[in-house]
Amino acid sequence: GPGNDSTGEPFYGPYDAQELMVDHVDEIGVNMVPFKMLSYLPDEDRYEESDKIEPTQKTLNISGTQVREDYLAQGRLLPEWFSRPEVASILAEAYPPRFRQGACIWFTGLSGSGKSTTAEILISMLLEHGRQVTVLDGDVVRTHLSKGLGFSKEDRDTNIRRIGFVAGEIVRHGGVVICAAISPYRAVRDDIRSMIGEGFMEVFVDTPLEVCEQRDTKGLYAKARRGEIKGFTGIDDPYEAPVNPEIHLTTVDVSPEENARLIIEHLVKEGYLRSVEAVPTA
């Protein structure tokens, strides 16, 4: 039957579509074969038309939404009363559970905000949950995939789009990828989100500029302040903070380990990870 809305009521009646077609049968030129909604009677191991079932009889039903979210997405096989085992196996293979689907964890934030530090800790935690991880660090990518690009807006956009393309391929093949790049421009991040789709999770590492400057072991902020580096994000080039990131981290009073655990909790909640107890050890 139809799925339910947030109040638990069906989105539409079980026969609304049939009635609509009957109303327009002359216009469509196609006759409909009417059928009744069926419910399963577990005590009698049979199906019956729903309007013929007594209120005292126990019934079982699974909506299309429940098939997707409560069974396929969770790696649960559909019960035999609902689907033949052969069909259930084909569906399970065609629509793997979320903990076997790809995901992109996209860190964004100022230089020195703590993106790479948190990402490194997150890698170990993901491995404990049985997921293999690929890391695309902004600085590393620039020395290989984006070698030769500068720091103009156009070159920065190109660099981020290249990272996004590679990340999308990893996600498409069922892998987990961590991307840690400043990625200062909101429009490009939104493009990457659209490119990757459902598995994209934006993690905003929200660290104040003055704290990032204090952490700057390479002296890049100081050089930018002196005008020795032009177009430095946060100094003379803008950083456009995310509007609705999936995860919003602060780092002044929260440790990288705590932030990594917050990301893990989000991934477990969304079904991309199983709890450590549920991960096979052999």
N, C-alpha and C positions, 0 to 999 in steps of 0.2 A: 504494500500500500504506500501512499504518499508519506513523505517525512513530516516531522512535526516542527513547529516554530518554537521560539524561545519560551513560550507559555505552555508548551506541551500539546497544543492543538494542531491538527493536520493543516498543512498549507492549503489544501483543497480537498473537496469531497472525493470519495472513491469513484464516483460516476460522473463527475463534472465534465471530463473530457469527452465521454461517450455522448452525454446530453448535448454538448456543444456541436459535435459532429452531426448528430441527428437534426439539429436545428438548421444546418447548412448542407444537408445531403444533396438537395437539388442543385445548389450552386457548385458543389464539389464534383458531383457526378459519380460518387463512389458510395456504395452501400456498406454499412458496417455490420459485422457479425457481433452482436452484443454478448457480453460475458459478465459474470458476477464475480465480485471479490471473494477470494477463498481464504479461509483460516485453517490452521492445522489443529486437530484435536489430539493431543498427546496421549490421553487415556484410551483412545480408540485407534490410534495410529492411522488416521485418515484425514483427508481434507473435506471441508464442507463449505457451502456457500454461506457467507457471513450472516446474511439476513435470516438464515434458517437455524442458527445456533441459539440455544437457550442461554439466558444470562448466567445460569449456574454452571455451564460447561466451561472447562478450562481450555484456553486457546493459546497458540503461539503464533507470532508474526514477526517478520524481519523486513524492515523497509530498505529501499535502495541505499539511503544514507547510512543506515546501520551496517549494511554489507560492506560499504567502502571504509567507514571510519572505525567500526567496532570489530570487524573481522579482518578484512584484507590489510588495513593499515597497521593492525596489531599482530599480524602473523598468525591469526587464528583460522583454522579450517572451518568452513561452513558446515553446520550440522547436516546429517544425512536426511533428516526429515525435510530440509529446505532445498537441498541440491544433491544430485548424484555425486558420489565421491570423485568420479573421473572429471566431472565439470568443476568441482571445487578445487581439484589439483591444478587444472589448467588456469583457473582464475588466480590461484595463489602464485603461480609462476609468472603470469602476465602482469600481475599487480603486486610486486613484492612489498612486504611491510616496510614502514618508514625506517626502521633500524637497519634495513639493507639498502635504502635509497641514498642517493648522494645529497650532500649538504655543503654550502659555502658559508663559512664564518668570516665575515668581512669586517676587519678592524679599521676604524678611521679615527683620526685625531691628530693633534699637532705633533711636530717632531719633539721627542722626549716625553710624550704623554704616558708612555708605558705599554704601547701596543705590542712590541716584540717581546717584552718581558712576560706579559700575561700570556701571549701566544705560546711561548716556550713551555710554560707550566701546563697550559691547556693540552698540549700534545701528549704529555705523559698520562694525563687523566683520561684522554680519549682512548689511548691504547689500553688502559685498564678496563675500559668499557667495550673492548673488542673491536674498535674501529681503527683501521689504518688511515694515516693522515699524510697529506701532501701540504707543504708550506710554501707559499709564494710571498717572500718578504720584499718590500719595496726596494730597499737598498740592493739586495742581491739580484733582483730582476733587472735593475738598471745596468748592472755590469755584464749581463748576458743577453737576455731577451730584448732589452731596450738600449743596448749599447749604442752610443752615438747621439741619443736624444738629449736635448738641453732641458731648461726649466721654464721655457715660455709656456703660456697657457695651452697652446696647441700641442707642444711636446708632452706636457704633463697629461693632457687628455689622451693622447696616443698611448702613453705608457700605461695608464689605468685601463684603457680599453683592451690592451694586449693581455694584461693580467686577468681581466674579466673574461676574455675569450678562453684562455687556458683553463681558468677556474670552471667555466661553464662546461668544457669538455670533460673535466674530471667528475663533475656532478652528474653529467649525463650518463657516465659509465659507472655510477654507483659509488664514487669515492667521496671522502670528506676532504675538503681543502680549506686551509686557513690562509687568508690574505691579510697581510699587515702592511698597509701603505697609507700615507697621509691622506691621499685622495681628497683634496680640499674642496672640489667643486660638486655641489649637490646634484646638478643635472646629469653629470657623467655617472655618479653613483646610482642615480635612478635608472639610467640606461642599462647599467650592469644588472641591476635588480630585474628589469624586464627581460634581459637576455637570459639570465639564469633561471628565473621563475620561482616556483614554490620553495625550493630549498635554500633560497638566499636569506641570510640573517645578518643584518647590519648591527655592528657593535660599536657604539660611540664611546671612546675612551676620553672622558670629559675632564681634562686637567687644565687648570688656569695657566695662562701664558707665563706669568711670573714664576710659577713652579717649574714649568718646562725649562725656562731659562736657567734656573738654579741647578737643574739636573744636567745641563748641557756639558758633557765631558769633552766634546770635540770643539767647543768654542764657536759653534756656528752662529748662535744667536748674537754673540758679541761682535762677530764679524759683520753680521747683517746690520746691527745697530750702528757700526762705524761706516757703513756704506760699502764695505768690501765685497759683500754678496748682495746681488740685486734679485728682487722677486722672491724673497724668502717668506714662506707662509707664516702668517701671524705678525710679521713686521711690516713689510711693504707689499704683501700680496695677501688677499683675503683667505680665511678658512670659513667655509659655509657649513655650519653645524647641522647634523641631521634633524629633521622635524619630528619624525616618528620612528626612531630606531627600535628594532626588536629588543635590544639590550642596551641600557644606559649605565655605564660604569663611571665611578669617581675613584680617584687614586690617592687623594691627600690623606684620608683617614682610613682607607681600605687597602689591605695588602694585595699583591698580585695573586697570591694563592686563593684569597677569599673571592676575588673577582673571577678567577678561573672556575671556581666552584659554582658561582652564580650562572655562568654560561652552561656548565654541565647540567645544572638543575633545569634550565630552560630547554635544553636539548632532550632531556629525559621526559619532561612534561609534554613536549611536542611530538614525542615518539621516535626521534632520530637516534636515541640511545636507549638501551635497556639498563636497568639497574645493575650494579656490579654483581649482585647475587644471582641475576638471571643469565649472566654471560657464561657459556660453557668453558670449562678449564682444560678440557682435553678433547 
